[in-house]
Amino acid sequence: MSEWLVLALAMVAVTAVVLTIALLNNRRVGEDDDPSQTPDVIEYMTMMIGVVYAIVLGLAIAGVWEGRSSAQEYVRQEAQALHEVSARSSVYPADVRARIHADVNAYVSHVVHQEWRTMAEHGSLDDEGARLLARVRADVTDYRPKDDYEAEAYQPLVDQVAAADNARSARGQSAGATMPGVVWFGLIIGALVTVGLIFALQIRRSFRELLLAGLFSVLIAFLLFLIWDFDTPFGRGISATAAPFLDLFPDAAGG
């Protein structure tokens, strides 16, 4: 059974139970009942719905912001690990060192100029980036140290390549949208219900009331847009950037 079917059945069941209880309770009311003596619950219900929806919006914004921050941290870790590979390879012979630097720069250039666009458009990494990183790994692991000094640098270099690969995988996993469709369904329906309840309070056409209603609607629309913009960490306006790569590899970042 799909989650959408479960959600629909649960909503129908809850609505049916509430309406049934309300109708049964209404039949038990005597003819001498005075509704004016009963507290009006419309304002209370409207307030509670607004509070619950505000909590849901806050949690959604916090969730997508955390996802965006994590994606940026993965980029920083990957760039730092590759920078360590370039820096620590200085103990190797000139030809080996030059080959490692060239392959690291080629990988960084590809990430910044090609793979970043792929993540933004398709929410995934590309095969060329994996191939270039594998070449960097081969440069490091295939070399056989010739003395103790080079041997001491070998394992840390291997570890840094592994750290870069791990950060790359995490970056790929965070490239797509993070909010499930069912959450978006709840956010949009909640927004419609919350704004619609303004009319349950019998809003009038005075300038002050219309202004407040408009500002309230604009605020909810802005918050939903904020969630949508943060939802894809690499694909929209306020997204994670390639700044760590640009800072640590200025030559490769230039193309």
C-alpha positions, 0 to 999 in steps of 0.5 A: 500500500502506497504512502499516499493511499495510507494518508488519504485513508487516514484523513478520511477516517479522521474527518469521518470520526470528527463529523460523526461525533459532532452530529451525534452530539448535536442531536443530544442538544435540547430545545432549550439550549442557548448557543450564546452561552457556549464559548465560540471555538472558531477563534480558538481553532483558528489560532491552534491551526496557525500555531501548528502550521507555524511549527511545521513551517519552522521544522521544514525550514530548519530541515532544509537549512541543515541539509544545505549546510551539510552539503556545503560542509561536504564540499569543504571537506572534499576540497580540503582533503584534495588540498592535503593530497597536493601539499603532502605529495611534495615529498615525492619525486618531481615527476610523481608530484607533478602528475598528482598535482595535474590530476588533482587540478583536472578533477577540481576543474571538472567539478567546478565547471562541469559537475556542478552544473550536472548536480544543479540540473539533474541532482546527481554526480557524473561519471567523468568526475568519478574517473578523474578521482580514480586517476588521482587515487591511482597516482597515490596508491600505485607509487612505491615509496623509495625511502622511509621519508616517502613511506611515512607520507604514503599512508596519510596520502591514501587516507586523504584520497579516501576522505575526498572520495567519501566527501564526494559520495556525501556531496552526491547524496545531498545533490537532489531534493531533500523534502519528500512529496508528502511533506510538500503536500502537507505544507501546501494544504496547510497554507491553504487551510491557514489562509482560508481560515481568515474568512472564517473570522468574518474579515471585513473590507477595512484597510487595516484588515485587508492589509493584515490579511495580505501581509499574512498571505505574503509571509506564508508564500515567502516561507514556502518559497524559502523552503523550496529554494533551500530544498535543493542544496546545489540547484537554486539561488541560495545554494551551496557554493564551490568557494572551498575549491575556488579558494584552495585551487585558484589555478584549476578553478580558472578552467 
